[in-house]
Amino acid sequence: MFSQAHKLTKFPCYALTKPTNFDSQNALQDHRFLPLWTATEISQAVNGRIVKWGPPGTISTDTRTLQPHQWFFAISGENFDAHDFITPELSLNGCVGVVGKSVCENWDKGFVEINGDSVVSLTKMASFARDRFSGVVIGVTGSVGKTTTKAMIALALGGVNANVVYQSNGNWNNRIGVALSLIGMPRDAAGVVAVLEMGMARKGEILELARMARPSIRVVLNVGPSHLANFESLEDVAMAKGEILVEAGPGDVCVVNADDPLVMSLPIPSGVKRVLFGRRMGCDVRLVAAESTGGGQALRVVLEKDEEMVELLIRSPGLHLAQNACAAAAVATHLGVPLTQVATSLSKFSTVCMRSELIVSRNGIKIVNDAYNANPISTKAAVDLLTSIECNGRRVAILGDMLELGRDEIKFHEMILNKCRDASIDLVVLVGNRYFLAAENLNLVNDRKVVVAHDAESVAVEILEQIGCDDVVLVKGKQN
C-alpha cells in the first residue's frame, strides 16, 4: 500500500502537457518548469568529463527545435550522427553547451565529453534523474491505448487542484523517449506525480524501460496482435508486456485489466498490491456501462467503486475510450482522488492528436483522424467508431497497411476487410501492399465499394472526387 505521503497533498496544480511531435523534445513541458542541469550534474550523470564549463540549462536532443539556455545532447544512431549538427550556429541560437563525444572547431560554449554509446549515456542520465525524484512515477503499457490512458490519468490526478502532474510527451515510449521524459521531470517535489508510457517491439525492451523509470504504479492495459513479427504468439507478446511487472517491489501497485485473460495471466510479484479495472464483477473500479451518444460524437460512461456509482460524459467519439477511462479512474482513486472528482475531470477530456480525433471540415465533411498507428485491435475499434457516428451521407474508411504482424499479416488484413463488409461501410479505400493482397484473396479488388492503391499519392485525387459534404471519413493507418 502507498503510505500517506503518496496521497494527494496540497500543491498548486500545473498539468504539464506536451505536443505529440517526438522531435520537439524542448517542448517536453513549459520551458519554465523543466529542470536546469549544471555541467557538474551532467558529468556525474553520464560519467563524463567537463572539458569546458557552461551555465545551467535544460536538455535537448534536437538541433531543429533547440531553444536558448539548453544543452544539446548529441546522440549517434544507426543511420545518423548528431555530432554532424554541432556547428557555431548552435551557439548563436542560444545553445549553452554540448554533451557528446566531440564538438566542432572554435566551439565556445560548454562541453561535457562522454565515452561509449551515446544512448547508453542518455539512459544513465535518466537513471540519475530518477534517483533524485521523490514523487510517484506511473508507468503505462499495453498494445493499444497507452497515450490516451496516460493523458486521462494526468487529467484525473491534476483535476483536483491538489497535485503537480507531469506527463511524458506524445508517445515518447521507447528507450530514448522514456529517458528524455525522466530527464525532464521536476526535481525535489514530493507532491509530483509523473505519468509515463512504455512501448516495445521486442522482448526485453519493457524490462529495460521499467528498470530505468522504476514506476511506483505499473499499468497494463491489454495485449493484442501488435509487433507479432518479433514474437511467436500472443502469449509471448503478453510476457513482453508483463516485463513492466517483473521487478515491482513491496509497496508498488500493479493496475491491470481484469477483462483481458492474457493480462490476468501475468504473474504479480509477492508483496505487490493488485488493482483491477474492467467490466467484471469484483473489480476495484468497474465499468458498468458505456454507450455512444450525441450522434456518435460523445460517450456516456458509468463507473463504480466500493458501491459508489458515477456517470460521466466524454465529449469525444469511441467506445474504446471507456476502458481507458476506467483504467485512469483505477489509478486516480488508488491515489486518493474521489470517484466523483475523477468523473468531473474526465468529463473535460479531449482526444489526443491523431487518435480518434474528430474534425469537421469547412464544407461539413466529418473526418475521424486516427492515423497515428494501426493494428487489428485499434482498427476494429476505429471501424466501430465510424459506424456509430450519425451521418446523412456515406461512411468512408481509408485504411493504411498494418505493420509488424508477422506471418499472419494478410489474415489480419482480411479480418479487417470482413469487419468493414459486415459493418456496411459505403466506401473502403485501401492503401498498401498488404491490403491489396487481402482484397485479392477476398475478391474485392473490382468491388465498386472498394478502392485499392499501393500508395496514398496515387489514390488521393480519386478519393477527393468521391467524397461528399455529408460523408463521415475515417483515416486509419501507420505513419511512416
Summary of the structure (lengths in Angstrom):
residues: 480
radius of gyration: 23.4
end to end distance: 42.8
largest distance: 68.6
contacts: 1730
relative contact order: 0.10
helix: 34%
strand: 23%
